[in-house]
Amino acid sequence: MPVSDERLEAQPLLPDPHHGHDPSYDSEGPLPDIDDGFSSSSKGHLLHVGMFSRFQARKPSTIILLLAVMMFAITTSGMLIMIPLFRLMEDALCHVYYQKDPSEPIDERLCKVDGVQSELAYLGGWGAMLGSLVGMVAALPYGVLADRIGRKPTFVLSYCGIILSFSWGPALLFFAKAPNLWLIIIGCLFLLIGGGIPVAMNSLNAMAADVSTEGDKSTGFLYLSFGAVSGGLVGPVVSGILMETVGAWIPIVIVFAITPFIFALLVFIPETLPVKLKTPSDVVEEQSLLLVSIQKTKETAEELKVSFALLKNRNVLLAMVNFFIQPALFTAYASTLAQYVSKYFGWTLAQTSYRLSPPLGLLHLVILLSLPRISSALTSPSGRFRLTTFSKDLLLTKISLLFLISGALMEGFSQEIVLFLVGLTVGTFGSANGPMCRAVTTAYVEPHHTSRLYALISMLETSGAVIGGPVLAWLFNVGLSKGGIWKGLPWFYVSGLVSIAFVAMLFVQRPRDKEPPPGEEEGSGDFGYQSAEEQS
């Protein structure tokens, strides 16, 4: 189901297809070893410095495996905290609604009244929007920073901000006797430290890209995606079981216990950003603080100019529609899904967590593992289709969007849980839309602009928050008041958004070769696209 990328992504109740933020899945086999797939250029620029350098991985395959484990740990921690915190907020609102002391327990079933659910929906919707807007402001500057100072320091900074943001809500609920729950969304401001989930995930993806050749990048991203989806499967199951057995606070405590493990893993990963050796003239210039200040200002302006110049390509703009709707999809299949099933089908929030995630998560993993074989069949020179890599990615993106549209429509029309689950299953077959669309977009960008592209995608994803949380909260409340078919408004809205993205992808054309053919003017083929006649 949609989320994506690639935020926790990071991750809705169902595994996020876009949030791992993995560009494509065209690999035909396991990740190659350092000596049989990765270029010497990708091996030569790793920085093994500091007291832990002797323990740092040297092989790109080992580095990517460690990155996949980190992706798993981050996603698991995000999923562990999401539903328990949502339940604690519901319980706090329930005590206010019934005017009972916070120490007096209230059965969760009594909290499903419209008065509680309406305010909870708005609280979640506006919180998601504020978090996304904060991420939008921070994504591009920190994306540029990752290309300047390195991937590891940028990741450390972003994850510190994430932990502070995660801490704010539980701390407010634990220490304040009667907290104003609207203060919880202030915790999103901590994401200004490091840029939050999008920057953290993009940093991990950039590390994988740094140590991979062009042909092997998709395999590396598949490993990272596998880690993210596995975390999206394990997290909700563990969270739901713990919520039903020992309460909602224990999963939150486990999240903070995982944090040292994530930082410990980072010790074994070298800095992957290519090193630019300084010339004597560079050293002389850096001796002047004034010159450095002026130069850095100019460089930042140029970086921003280069980043936004990527949007001049019409095909990139069309593909960006898919990323713009991701906040709405993420919110729909995270908080809205849990609240919707709990309200209308009588499940507790814990049950929505561990009943939905295992079957749909396993299906998502099967889809991910099947993509390399499907890609091989579509691109094989001796096969029936014989598509190019780009044509294959574009085709799979369109098919994924059609699955999402069909699934959302079934969810909207369902009045029983069985049909709703069928819709979720159908939609899961479209869960690769984000990664495949990212692969399509990356085809128009030179490798040294990849981090800037990812930062722009993150900015666009987060700017789409205005059509996400608040709108879904309003539609959910309209359904509460009118009942009947109106209950499905959030899913009809999702179907409409995905339909717009599908139409946009119909007009995307394949790029020309980035190296201009002999006889053409230099640069005429860069970031271009074929005409309809050339494609036929």
Summary of the structure (lengths in Angstrom):
residues: 536
radius of gyration: 23.2
end to end distance: 33.2
largest distance: 80.3
contacts: 2022
relative contact order: 0.17
helix: 72%
strand: 0%
